Amino acid sequence: MDRFQDLPHDIALQCFIRVPFNQFHTIRSVCKAWKAEVHLPELLRLRNSTGKAQSLVVLSQAKMNPAGKRKCLDVPVYRLVVFDWSEMPCLPEFENGLPLFCGMVAVGSDLVVMGGYDPRTWNCLSSFHIIRSVCKAWKAEVHLPDLLRLRNSTGKAQSLVVLSQAKMNPAGNRKCLDVPVYRLVVFEPETGSWSEMPCLPEFENGLPLFCGMVAVGSDLVVMGGYDPRTRDCRSSVFIFDFLSSKWRRGADLPGGPRSFFGCAGDGDRTVFVAGGHDLEKNALKSVWVYDVAKDNWTQLPDMEKERDECEGLFHDGKFHVINGYPTNMHGQFHQSIEVFDTLARKWSESNSVLSETTNTPQLCIEGTDKKLYTCRANDVVMLEDDTWRSIARLPAEVANIAYLVSFFGHLLLIGTPKYGEPSNAYKMDLNKRVWTKVYVPVEYSGHIESGCCLII
């Protein structure tokens, strides 16, 4: 190998021009200089101009039945084949077959495979993590805030509703497991696709119970909750980046474990956490703000009141902490609101009718039209001139409401006819104010504990 490294550059280049394509990986392993040379665009141009370039036809081809009879498998399994009739290595994460209906594009000496359907689950796959792996420039471009803003302004953004959902009993009967085990589920309202997210690191046996979930840009932030095995209260923070499809660990919740806190995000890079209770069941009035990009926590001034089981809402540039109760009035909710002005950096009390919302989490939400919506009795209501006005009756199949969220001029409502029954879902066009039933596969009809919506 040392002799090869000492070859004059011109002679080495003549060797590179004549090397078969399937030996390039050997050449690039000789030394750093040769590795860099192989990746220079000039080499491909030179191979072309001297007539030494090779044509490669890459095919997405169904595997044949090993039993013979020149037939494909009953359920087609695809692999990548090069037309010198050799099989390419499997895609990472797809040892059981190529994604169905994926896109394939040749870029210089690279083959880019994008999207498609998982051959096992038939879930549609996001292409962002594939795009960012093409080159450093594309990886950087994908993470620029300008990309999300441009997708939004051109109407190309997608809504992703992420839910903490109980797994269904594999024995059937449309029932959840006797001891609920929660997982993260993604619903894409525009396509109707349902899929399960990868497990949290350290939590392969189920999502932490009563954890906080907040959407921040293209990130999902999961905070705290109770370990599903030990029931210990956790301070852990995990972030899932939908652009890379990977989890990372964030800085722990400061001030020790807390649970049943209110939380909300500004949609850009910041998460607010307020109230809840500590390990001694003492209601808290402390508030922290988390910068996702910098991975650090900053303490804000305390609220005036202790607020256990409060609800958090970010609206009109302000963080609202709604209702809750103090230590000495366990379970007796008081109707009051404290508002933190992010510009003035101070708290104030509000007399808004927001305090009249129920204490069920995630039922007071901001629509994409910047108006506030919630459910009261058998109606969906909208806040207008500090008055709740009914805009539609609730469908009977979701009378026992679990979750309400907005996306692109619509509301999505998930609930059950009665407690303990499988979940149903309906969406409403806010212009027409007409409900449309959403198909929910049996395996995704478990109880919803919480959720949030991302626009990517």
C-alpha positions, 0 to 999 in steps of 0.5 A, a space after each residue: 500500500 505504501 508503494 501505491 501512496 508514493 505514485 506521482 499524481 499524474 500516474 495515480 490519476 491515470 489509474 483512477 480513470 481506468 479503475 472499475 466502479 466497484 473498486 473505488 471503495 478500495 482506492 479511497 481506503 488507501 490514504 486520505 489524499 486518494 480518498 479526497 481525489 476519488 470524490 473530486 468532480 474532476 475525476 468523473 469529468 475526466 473519466 467521461 472525456 477519456 471514454 473510461 466512464 461506466 454506465 450503471 443501470 440501477 433497478 428497484 426489482 422484486 425478489 424471485 421466489 427461492 422455490 423456483 418456477 420463475 415467480 416473484 414472492 407472493 408479497 413482493 419484496 424489492 431490492 436494489 440491483 445494478 445492471 451487471 446483475 449484482 445486488 446492492 447492499 441493503 438500505 440502512 434500517 431496511 434489511 427486509 426490503 426496499 421502501 415501496 414506491 420510493 424515489 430514486 435519483 442519480 446525482 454524480 456518483 451518488 444514488 439518492 433514495 427518498 421516501 416510499 412506504 415501509 415494506 413491513 408497516 406500509 407507513 409513508 416515510 419522511 424524506 428529510 432524513 434522507 435528503 440531509 444525508 446527501 451532503 453537508 450543504 444539504 444537511 445544513 440547508 434542511 435545518 435552516 429556519 428559512 426552509 420551514 418558513 418557505 414551506 409554510 408560505 408556499 403551502 407545501 408544509 405538512 401537519 403532523 399530529 403527535 399523540 401519546 397513545 395507549 397500545 391496543 391489546 394484541 389479543 383483539 377485542 378492540 381493548 387497551 392492555 390491562 395495564 396501559 402502555 403508551 407509545 408515540 403515534 404520528 397522524 398526518 391529517 392531509 394523507 390520513 396516514 398513521 404510524 408509530 414513532 421510535 421509542 424514547 431512549 431508555 424507555 423501550 417499555 413504554 412512554 413515561 406516564 403523564 409526560 409533557 409534550 411540546 412542539 417547537 419548530 421541527 422538534 418534539 420535546 418530551 419532558 418528565 413523567 413517571 417511569 412506566 416500570 418503577 413509577 419513579 418521577 423523572 426529570 429527563 428531557 428528550 428531543 426528536 428531530 423530524 428532519 433527521 428522524 433521531 432522538 437526542 437527550 436534552 438538559 434535565 428539568 431543573 429544580 428536581 422532579 416535578 409532575 402534572 405541570 403546565 407547558 407550552 411552546 412558542 412554536 419557534 425554539 422555546 418551551 415554558 414549564 410552570 407549576 405542577 408538584 414535587 416529590 412531596 406533593 407540594 404544589 409549585 409556583 416556579 416557572 422555567 423556560 427551555 431554549 431547545 437550540 442552546 439546550 439550556 434552562 432559565 428560571 423566570 419569576 415565580 407565579 403569584 399562586 401555586 398551581 398543580 395540574 395547571 394548563 399551559 397555553 402560548 397565545 398572542 406572544 404570551 405564556 398563559 397558565 390556566 387554573 390549577 390548585 394549591 397544596 392545601 386544596 388538593 383537587 379543588 381547582 380555582 378558576 384564575 389565569 396568570 400571564 407572562 409577557 415575554 417582552 416585558 418579562 413580567 407576570 400579570 393576572 387576567 380576568 379572561 373567560 379562558 379560566 372557564 375552560 375545563 381542566 382536561 389537558 389540551 382542550 383549549 387550543 389556538 387555531 391556525 387562524 390565531 383564534 382560541 377554541 375549546 369544548 364546552 358541554 356538547 359544543 365546540 366553542 370559539 373565543 370572540 370578544 371575550 365570550 365563548 360562542 358555539 360554532 358546532 355540535 360535537 359528534 356523538 362518537 367523540 362525546 367523551 373528549 380526549 384531545 383537540 388540535 388545530 391544523 391548516 384551517 381545521 380542527 381535529 377531535 379525538 374521543 370515544 362514545 363512552 369511557 374505555 371504548 376505542 377512540 374515534 376521530 373527526 376533523 372540521 373545516 373551520 370555514 364550512 364548519 362541517 365534521 368529517 369522520 377520520 379513519 382510525 385503524 384498530 391498532 391506533 384506537 387506544 386511549 389518548 393521554 396528550 399530544 401536540 401538532 407540528 407544521 413541517 
